[in-house]
Amino acid sequence: GQTFIAHVFHASCRMEQKAKMAAKLTVGFLGLGIMGNPMAKNLIKAGFNVTVWNRTAQKTAECKEAGATVSPTAADVVRQADVTFAMLTDPAAARDVCFSDSGVLAGMKQGKAYVDCSTIDAACAATVCEAVTKAGGRYLEAPVSGSKMQAEQGTLIFLCAGNQELYSDIGSMVDAMGKAKFYLGAQAGQAARMKLVVNMIMGSTLNALAEGMTLAEHCGVDGAQLLDVLSLGAMASPLFAGKGKAMLTGQYAPNFPLKHQQKDMRLALELAQSAGLTLPVATAANANFVAALDQHGDQDFSAVKQALAADKPAKH
């Protein structure tokens, strides 16, 4: 009995010591948009020393007020931080922030680590991984499933691939921002593929809901009752509940901007093409997002319903 108690005590002490060591680490964060800003703030709340950078400097204000240090360049963040996270718009931004003169590589060296949470394609993840590793650093791709609300609540799902030791080392940081994490293998690009498949399914499903809501409007079916029926059956989901309400009220404040969803559909279809697949449902869903881009690109992706509604006014 005493031996067991001693083991438990020592294990508890080790965990406490590890937590204290983690809290002493300096964490960098690049990209403070809809997702990055609340993610960085959750790291600050968890007790980490956080240094931030954003291409548009005024977006650093909230994090600075919460206790973060603001750096003038991405390279400076990497130099100051033990682990640097990034949450960037797309592959072009991810490459630019990595490879530009004052970017990640300019500050990367032995002992540093880079965790990219951006939704990018597998080729981009592999390119960044190779460059960071060559510079002496460790790399993990870690795109997240979830949008603004989950980022604020710290309930994101992290999909990770790359350096497994780094995956273990940043557990407490990821736990401050998310509710679950998956390690998908050592090959950079695997997490990107998983994320694109997830978002492709989400975009296609949302289009089906948008078409259903539009059809209901045009044939006199009560939209609120439709959502109630859906909520009690096999298709009940947070996606239908939240986005259905947005479609019903026409309120499309961006939790996940439509332009980003369309980008993910495009990348998923490129992935399908490289695998020799034709995906007609996802292709049609992407076409609807493209049709909505000009007028609704900055709104929530549930605003894809507006592209359908534009075809014909509803009967009243």
C-alpha positions in Angstrom: 0.0 0.0 0.0 2.8 2.4 0.9 4.6 1.6 -2.3 1.5 2.4 -4.3 1.0 5.7 -2.4 4.7 6.6 -3.0 4.3 5.9 -6.8 1.2 8.0 -7.0 2.9 10.8 -5.0 6.0 10.8 -7.2 3.8 10.7 -10.4 1.8 13.6 -9.1 5.0 15.6 -8.3 6.4 14.8 -11.8 3.1 16.1 -13.4 3.2 19.2 -11.2 6.9 19.8 -12.1 6.1 19.3 -15.8 3.2 21.7 -15.6 5.4 24.3 -13.9 8.1 23.9 -16.6 5.6 24.2 -19.3 4.2 27.4 -17.8 7.7 28.9 -17.8 8.0 28.3 -21.6 7.6 31.3 -23.8 4.9 30.7 -26.4 4.8 32.6 -29.7 1.6 33.2 -31.7 1.5 34.4 -35.3 -1.8 35.5 -36.8 -4.5 37.1 -34.6 -7.7 36.9 -36.7 -11.0 35.4 -35.8 -9.4 32.2 -34.6 -5.9 33.2 -33.6 -6.9 36.0 -31.2 -9.0 33.9 -28.8 -6.5 31.0 -29.1 -3.6 33.2 -28.0 -5.8 34.7 -25.2 -6.5 31.2 -23.9 -2.7 30.5 -23.7 -2.3 33.7 -21.7 -5.2 32.7 -19.3 -3.5 29.3 -18.8 -0.4 31.1 -17.5 2.0 30.9 -20.4 4.3 33.8 -21.3 2.9 34.7 -24.8 4.6 36.8 -27.5 2.5 37.7 -30.5 2.7 39.1 -34.0 0.1 40.0 -36.7 0.5 41.4 -40.2 -2.0 44.1 -39.3 -0.5 45.5 -36.1 -3.7 46.9 -34.6 -5.1 43.4 -34.2 -2.5 42.7 -31.5 -4.3 45.2 -29.1 -6.5 42.7 -27.3 -3.7 40.2 -26.7 -1.4 43.0 -25.4 -4.2 44.1 -23.0 -4.5 40.5 -21.8 -0.8 40.4 -21.0 1.0 39.4 -24.2 4.3 40.9 -25.5 4.0 42.3 -29.0 6.9 41.7 -31.4 7.5 43.7 -34.7 8.2 40.6 -36.9 7.4 36.9 -37.0 11.2 36.2 -36.8 11.4 38.1 -33.5 8.6 36.0 -32.1 10.4 32.8 -33.1 13.7 34.1 -31.5 11.9 34.8 -28.2 9.7 31.8 -28.0 10.4 28.1 -27.3 7.3 27.1 -29.3 5.6 29.3 -31.9 2.0 28.7 -33.0 0.6 30.1 -36.2 -3.0 30.5 -37.4 -2.9 32.0 -40.9 -5.4 32.5 -43.7 -4.3 30.1 -46.4 -1.3 28.3 -48.0 0.0 31.6 -49.5 0.0 33.3 -46.1 1.6 30.3 -44.5 4.4 30.3 -47.0 4.9 34.0 -46.8 5.1 34.1 -43.0 7.6 31.2 -43.1 9.9 32.2 -46.0 9.8 36.0 -46.0 12.9 38.0 -44.9 11.5 38.7 -41.5 9.6 35.4 -41.3 9.7 32.2 -39.2 12.9 30.8 -40.9 14.8 33.9 -40.1 14.4 33.2 -36.4 14.5 29.4 -36.5 17.4 27.5 -35.0 18.2 24.4 -32.9 15.8 24.0 -29.9 13.0 26.1 -31.5 9.6 24.6 -32.5 6.9 25.7 -34.9 3.3 24.5 -34.8 1.1 25.6 -37.7 -2.6 25.5 -37.0 -3.6 27.0 -40.4 -5.8 25.1 -42.8 -3.4 24.5 -45.7 -2.8 21.8 -48.3 -0.5 18.8 -47.7 2.2 20.1 -50.1 2.5 23.4 -48.2 2.7 21.6 -44.9 5.5 19.3 -46.2 7.4 22.3 -47.6 7.3 24.3 -44.4 8.2 21.1 -42.4 11.3 20.5 -44.5 12.5 24.1 -44.2 12.0 24.3 -40.4 13.7 20.9 -39.9 16.6 21.9 -42.1 17.0 25.0 -40.0 17.4 22.9 -36.9 13.8 23.3 -35.5 11.0 20.9 -34.9 7.7 21.1 -36.8 4.1 20.0 -36.2 1.1 20.8 -38.4 -2.0 21.1 -36.2 -5.0 22.4 -38.1 -8.1 22.7 -35.9 -11.7 21.6 -36.2 -14.0 24.3 -34.8 -14.7 27.9 -35.4 -14.8 31.2 -33.5 -17.0 30.0 -30.6 -14.9 26.9 -30.0 -11.7 29.0 -30.2 -13.2 31.3 -27.5 -14.4 28.4 -25.3 -11.1 26.5 -25.7 -12.9 23.5 -27.2 -11.1 23.1 -30.5 -10.1 19.7 -31.9 -6.4 19.6 -32.9 -5.4 17.4 -35.8 -1.6 16.9 -35.7 1.1 15.4 -37.8 4.9 15.7 -37.8 7.4 15.5 -34.9 5.9 13.2 -32.2 8.1 14.4 -29.4 6.9 18.0 -30.1 3.3 16.7 -30.0 3.9 15.4 -26.5 5.8 18.5 -25.4 3.0 20.9 -26.3 0.2 18.9 -24.7 -0.5 21.5 -22.0 -0.6 24.3 -24.5 -3.0 22.5 -26.8 -5.1 21.6 -23.8 -5.4 25.3 -23.0 -7.0 25.8 -26.4 -8.8 22.6 -27.2 -10.9 19.7 -25.9 -9.2 16.9 -28.0 -6.1 16.2 -30.0 -5.2 13.5 -32.5 -1.7 12.5 -33.6 -2.0 11.3 -37.2 1.5 10.3 -38.0 5.0 11.6 -38.6 4.4 12.6 -42.2 3.6 16.3 -42.5 0.5 16.7 -44.7 -1.6 13.9 -43.0 -3.3 16.4 -40.8 -3.9 18.8 -43.7 -5.6 15.9 -45.6 -7.8 15.0 -42.6 -8.8 18.7 -42.1 -9.7 19.2 -45.7 -11.9 16.0 -45.7 -13.6 17.2 -42.5 -14.3 20.7 -43.9 -15.4 19.3 -47.3 -18.0 17.1 -45.5 -19.1 20.2 -43.5 -19.4 22.4 -46.5 -21.4 19.8 -48.5 -23.7 19.2 -45.5 -24.3 22.9 -45.0 -25.3 23.3 -48.6 -27.9 20.5 -48.2 -29.3 22.4 -45.2 -29.3 25.7 -47.2 -31.2 24.0 -50.0 -33.7 22.4 -47.6 -34.3 25.7 -45.9 -34.8 27.5 -49.2 -37.2 24.8 -50.5 -39.1 25.1 -47.2 -39.5 28.8 -47.7 -40.7 28.4 -51.3 -43.3 25.8 -50.5 -44.8 27.2 -47.3 -43.1 24.9 -44.8 -42.2 26.6 -41.5 -38.4 26.9 -41.2 -38.4 26.9 -37.4 -40.5 23.8 -37.3 -38.2 22.2 -39.9 -35.2 22.8 -37.6 -37.1 21.4 -34.6 -37.9 18.2 -36.6 -34.2 17.9 -37.6 -33.0 18.4 -34.1 -35.0 15.4 -32.9 -33.9 12.9 -35.5 -30.8 11.2 -36.8 -29.5 14.4 -38.4 -29.4 16.4 -35.1 -26.2 18.3 -34.9 -24.6 21.5 -33.6 -24.0 22.5 -37.2 -27.7 22.3 -38.2 -28.8 24.0 -34.9 -26.5 26.9 -35.1 -26.4 27.5 -38.9 -30.1 26.7 -39.3 -30.9 29.5 -36.9 -28.6 31.9 -38.8 -30.3 31.0 -42.1 -33.7 31.5 -40.5 -32.9 34.9 -39.1 -30.6 36.1 -42.0 -27.9 37.0 -39.4 -24.5 36.0 -40.8 -21.9 37.4 -38.4 -18.8 35.5 -39.3 -17.8 32.6 -37.0 -16.2 30.9 -40.0 -16.0 33.2 -43.1 -17.5 31.9 -46.3 -14.3 32.8 -48.2 -12.3 30.5 -46.0 -14.8 27.6 -46.4 -14.7 28.1 -50.2 -10.9 27.9 -50.0 -11.1 24.7 -48.1 -13.6 23.2 -50.6 -11.2 24.2 -53.4 -8.2 22.6 -51.6 -10.3 19.4 -50.9 -11.3 19.1 -54.5 -7.6 19.5 -55.6 -6.8 16.7 -53.2 -9.5 14.6 -54.7 -8.2 15.3 -58.2 -4.7 14.3 -57.2 -6.2 11.0 -55.9 -8.0 10.5 -59.3 -11.5 11.1 -57.8 -14.5 13.0 -59.0 -16.7 14.2 -56.1 -20.0 15.6 -57.7 -21.6 16.6 -54.4 -18.6 18.6 -53.1 -18.1 20.1 -56.6 -21.7 21.4 -56.6 -21.3 22.7 -53.0 -18.2 24.5 -54.0 -20.0 26.1 -56.9 -22.6 27.5 -54.5 -19.9 29.0 -52.3 -18.2 30.5 -55.3 -21.5 32.1 -56.4 -21.8 33.6 -52.9 -18.2 34.9 -52.7 -18.6 38.4 -54.1 -21.4 39.5 -51.9 -21.0 37.2 -48.9 -17.3 36.2 -48.7 -16.7 38.0 -45.4 -19.9 36.8 -43.8 -20.4 33.4 -42.1 -20.3 30.4 -44.5 -24.0 29.8 -43.7 -24.7 32.8 -45.9 -24.3 30.4 -48.8 -28.1 30.2 -48.5 -28.2 33.8 -49.9 -26.8 32.6 -53.2 -29.7 30.1 -53.5 -32.3 32.6 -52.3 -31.1 35.1 -55.0 -32.4 32.8 -57.7 -36.0 33.4 -56.8 -37.9 35.3 -54.1 -39.8 33.2 -51.6 -43.6 33.0 -51.7 -45.3 34.6 -48.8 
